[in-house]
Amino acid sequence: MTLQLLRQCHLLRRGVVLQRRELLRRDDCGDERKGLSERRHNSKLPSPCSFSSATQCKNSLLCNEEFFHRRDLGVFVRTQLEALYPCNRLEFVALSPIVGVVEADLKGPDGPAGYHCVPAETVTDEDFKYSFNGKPGIQVPNNAVLFPASVMEAPMFNGMGISAGRVLLRRGGSLPVHSHGASEILYVTQGAMNVTILATRRAYVNYLKEGEFMIIPKCRLHFLDNVGRGEAIGFAAYSSANPRFHFQHLEMYASNVPSPTLSRVTFLDVDQIRRNKARFNGTG
């Protein structure tokens, strides 16, 4: 179904170009409507919408010349797709954020476009709000605690391509080397921390204090280290509704790869690898 939507989006984009040419040459909505129909018939393009009267055609986006002069074709395609595929029938929101209620139905499957949406009439005021207060958080080695706010915790993030999180580093604590499939903005709300992005031949090191933030590109290995005298707290915003963390120490030491093999490919001592495997419940 997602492939069908992508094809529909591609065809609509092709149709927009033809439609815009017709708009520039015709002032009368009836003539324009006829011209578009002929174009679609000849090129076998799908009709993005239909009109039952000249009034509906006159008020439509297809006849809004000012709209097309802005060349905001992405918005046009999104609008037409929304009309063709309402959210409660099919979720295509990963293609482009839509205006409306798209709260996730977590009881259903999670696909590339996100979860199916709950009925709009069941959404409440509180569904638009989320609080980290009172949440237990996820304990991470080296005295760090993660408080995720992804679509799993805040279903209203469904299809929006964004999510949030909070990280607490206790005194002397750090968040180990990791990456995630989303870009991140990390804003320090308390204390000070060293945020380092790892790269070949060098590292990008920044010391952030309260009120400062940093951009971390997706899939880049990085770590956080508390360099203050007390706790350090950061607020994170992600470019994904459900960013998945990939901690390097878990992928290496919680695996079943034999220790001698890991030693050869990581240049680490076998005994150290075995100690780490024992700590993180790995085998081999």
Rosetta blueprint (number, residue, H / E / L):
1 M L
2 T H
3 L H
4 Q H
5 L H
6 L H
7 R H
8 Q H
9 C H
10 H H
11 L H
12 L H
13 R H
14 R H
15 G H
16 V H
17 V H
18 L H
19 Q H
20 R H
21 R H
22 E H
23 L H
24 L H
25 R H
26 R L
27 D L
28 D L
29 C H
30 G H
31 D H
32 E H
33 R H
34 K H
35 G H
36 L H
37 S H
38 E H
39 R H
40 R H
41 H H
42 N H
43 S H
44 K L
45 L L
46 P L
47 S L
48 P L
49 C L
50 S L
51 F L
52 S L
53 S L
54 A H
55 T H
56 Q H
57 C H
58 K H
59 N L
60 S L
61 L H
62 L H
63 C H
64 N L
65 E H
66 E H
67 F H
68 F H
69 H H
70 R L
71 R L
72 D L
73 L H
74 G H
75 V H
76 F H
77 V H
78 R H
79 T H
80 Q H
81 L H
82 E H
83 A H
84 L H
85 Y L
86 P L
87 C L
88 N L
89 R L
90 L L
91 E L
92 F L
93 V L
94 A L
95 L L
96 S L
97 P L
98 I L
99 V L
100 G L
101 V L
102 V L
103 E L
104 A E
105 D L
106 L L
107 K L
108 G L
109 P L
110 D E
111 G E
112 P L
113 A L
114 G E
115 Y E
116 H L
117 C E
118 V L
119 P L
120 A H
121 E H
122 T H
123 V L
124 T L
125 D H
126 E H
127 D H
128 F H
129 K L
130 Y L
131 S L
132 F L
133 N L
134 G L
135 K L
136 P L
137 G L
138 I E
139 Q E
140 V E
141 P L
142 N L
143 N L
144 A E
145 V E
146 L E
147 F E
148 P E
149 A E
150 S L
151 V L
152 M L
153 E L
154 A L
155 P H
156 M H
157 F H
158 N L
159 G L
160 M L
161 G L
162 I L
163 S E
164 A E
165 G E
166 R E
167 V E
168 L E
169 L E
170 R L
171 R L
172 G L
173 G L
174 S E
175 L E
176 P E
177 V E
178 H E
179 S E
180 H E
181 G L
182 A L
183 S L
184 E E
185 I E
186 L E
187 Y E
188 V E
189 T E
190 Q E
191 G L
192 A E
193 M E
194 N E
195 V E
196 T E
197 I E
198 L E
199 A E
200 T L
201 R L
202 R E
203 A E
204 Y E
205 V E
206 N E
207 Y E
208 L E
209 K E
210 E L
211 G L
212 E L
213 F E
214 M E
215 I E
216 I E
217 P L
218 K L
219 C L
220 R L
221 L L
222 H E
223 F E
224 L E
225 D E
226 N E
227 V L
228 G L
229 R L
230 G L
231 E L
232 A E
233 I E
234 G E
235 F E
236 A E
237 A E
238 Y E
239 S L
240 S L
241 A L
242 N L
243 P L
244 R L
245 F E
246 H E
247 F E
248 Q H
249 H H
250 L H
251 E H
252 M H
253 Y H
254 A L
255 S L
256 N L
257 V L
258 P L
259 S H
260 P H
261 T H
262 L H
263 S H
264 R H
265 V H
266 T H
267 F L
268 L L
269 D L
270 V H
271 D H
272 Q H
273 I H
274 R H
275 R H
276 N H
277 K H
278 A H
279 R H
280 F L
281 N L
282 G L
283 T L
284 G L
